[in-house]
């Protein structure tokens, strides 16, 4: 094992040096040096760091370079060296990442005593299942087994699979005879309740054939519910079979509410379902009918036992009535909502729309007038109905220079800021959140102002919201990447404010962000979409690096947005929905027989995510336009009726 010498720094002199006159120039040199050496260091090459040691030794992120290099050396350098570095370093995202990798390495190298020491000191409250399994295994391997069987069995008795790192401990439980057939059946029930059918089948293997067949029936019901429900003679009036029928009816209801209703009538007449189970199915069938916009959806909802009705079901009742423009039903269903529910701006707007359609114009105007005094999607729609001015309600936050100066010198803020300036955005956000959440709310508000001054827009937006600065539109709707957006939208003849709204909703302007689906960058493009769009736009495409470059991402994103606009005949609402959910889905969501008012279409989009996305983007477009021009562009201008699919 090679021995390394780790230089530990005291940050106080560094932070105090910020005030020195020559600091900015030196700081820029250090930032550039950090950017230069970072790729090599994270690849395990320490030489570039050693060549820049003199320049970087007093840089606030110097310990992170050391931690990053040590991460590449876990299992190669002596464990004592890593432990010494961690025990004398300030906690930070890189140090924490190093500790995590090293601790996991201790387990993988069967250094069980050392692993237990690290686990108990740093991870005893963790929810990381792999680490929990390693801890159980460490107790087994070190004979620290007081209470081990009970702890391991409690962890085993769960409705979902556990990590493979637990297998040695679970095998030991089996060998010790600690897992009884009854406990196995209990876990099978937990797995079935979680719809983990493969796990349930695996657990049932030691049981007799009849019990294994019971589990297989659940698997068949998942994949072929109608085929199984047609065989009614196979279902006895037992608790297990009733649960299986309920599950099958629920599966069918997702695709065919009428067929599910027929199956329910057949089985409810011959099996003794409880009142609670009957109410649950009634609600589910009514919910499915409303989502399918069935003509009798409202009647089905009103037939549900009142104890099973909630605002979520009633919201879909309103949407179903809106799709048919059955205004009497809109009012009737909204009136059934809870007080909190029906008083939301969303449902107040639809109540006013219904009253207006019924001829109660005065009552409608009163509601519209109240809504128009606030800022938001439904509020702007309400203002359009009565031709009222939009209420932007912009209240700029007041900067406190003394607090800002104090914040600028706090270690956590300095480290987060430097991570931002050297393009370690994700780590910087983690560092920022870890520090700012400990601050009093007034200081959090000043932190948002500070981040905005640096141009760290995503952090400024999030921090402003956390600190209650919801009315500072400069903080919450920053004009990020303005030159790039305006260049590309001008070339394509797109409203720049629309593209700003898309980017804010997609990523909060984070250039490095990756969604759970794999979309990347400021405008959240999927790699395949990026590749195809780059070819069409004649932009060189290098995969991930292209999408993580803000300028190229915006070029591709605006080009794709223009494609969606052309595909849907310049209908901005449909193009926005297509950007989020895909053009094929939007084409399926178009009305069949006659054009639909755009506000109704937005409200009745099947996907909750896309409904919210449309509302955010359309409202943001209005706000960005006001911020850039000081003028109002009304929602009505971009919300013409939605044409039919045959148009």
Secondary structure as GFF3:
##gff-version 3
##sequence-region A 1 647
A	DSSP	alpha_helix	11	16	.	.	.	ID=ss1
A	DSSP	three_ten_helix	17	19	.	.	.	ID=ss2
A	DSSP	alpha_helix	23	42	.	.	.	ID=ss3
A	DSSP	alpha_helix	47	51	.	.	.	ID=ss4
A	DSSP	alpha_helix	53	56	.	.	.	ID=ss5
A	DSSP	alpha_helix	62	72	.	.	.	ID=ss6
A	DSSP	alpha_helix	79	88	.	.	.	ID=ss7
A	DSSP	alpha_helix	93	108	.	.	.	ID=ss8
A	DSSP	alpha_helix	112	122	.	.	.	ID=ss9
A	DSSP	alpha_helix	129	141	.	.	.	ID=ss10
A	DSSP	alpha_helix	148	156	.	.	.	ID=ss11
A	DSSP	three_ten_helix	164	166	.	.	.	ID=ss12
A	DSSP	alpha_helix	167	175	.	.	.	ID=ss13
A	DSSP	alpha_helix	181	193	.	.	.	ID=ss14
A	DSSP	alpha_helix	197	203	.	.	.	ID=ss15
A	DSSP	three_ten_helix	204	206	.	.	.	ID=ss16
A	DSSP	alpha_helix	209	223	.	.	.	ID=ss17
A	DSSP	alpha_helix	225	229	.	.	.	ID=ss18
A	DSSP	three_ten_helix	232	234	.	.	.	ID=ss19
A	DSSP	alpha_helix	239	253	.	.	.	ID=ss20
A	DSSP	alpha_helix	257	268	.	.	.	ID=ss21
A	DSSP	alpha_helix	275	291	.	.	.	ID=ss22
A	DSSP	alpha_helix	297	303	.	.	.	ID=ss23
A	DSSP	three_ten_helix	306	308	.	.	.	ID=ss24
A	DSSP	alpha_helix	311	323	.	.	.	ID=ss25
A	DSSP	alpha_helix	327	336	.	.	.	ID=ss26
A	DSSP	alpha_helix	339	342	.	.	.	ID=ss27
A	DSSP	alpha_helix	345	357	.	.	.	ID=ss28
A	DSSP	alpha_helix	361	371	.	.	.	ID=ss29
A	DSSP	alpha_helix	377	386	.	.	.	ID=ss30
A	DSSP	alpha_helix	401	408	.	.	.	ID=ss31
A	DSSP	alpha_helix	411	421	.	.	.	ID=ss32
A	DSSP	alpha_helix	425	436	.	.	.	ID=ss33
A	DSSP	alpha_helix	441	454	.	.	.	ID=ss34
A	DSSP	alpha_helix	457	466	.	.	.	ID=ss35
A	DSSP	alpha_helix	473	476	.	.	.	ID=ss36
A	DSSP	alpha_helix	482	492	.	.	.	ID=ss37
A	DSSP	alpha_helix	496	507	.	.	.	ID=ss38
A	DSSP	alpha_helix	527	537	.	.	.	ID=ss39
A	DSSP	alpha_helix	544	548	.	.	.	ID=ss40
A	DSSP	alpha_helix	550	567	.	.	.	ID=ss41
A	DSSP	alpha_helix	572	581	.	.	.	ID=ss42
A	DSSP	alpha_helix	583	589	.	.	.	ID=ss43
A	DSSP	alpha_helix	598	603	.	.	.	ID=ss44
A	DSSP	alpha_helix	608	629	.	.	.	ID=ss45
A	DSSP	three_ten_helix	635	638	.	.	.	ID=ss46
###
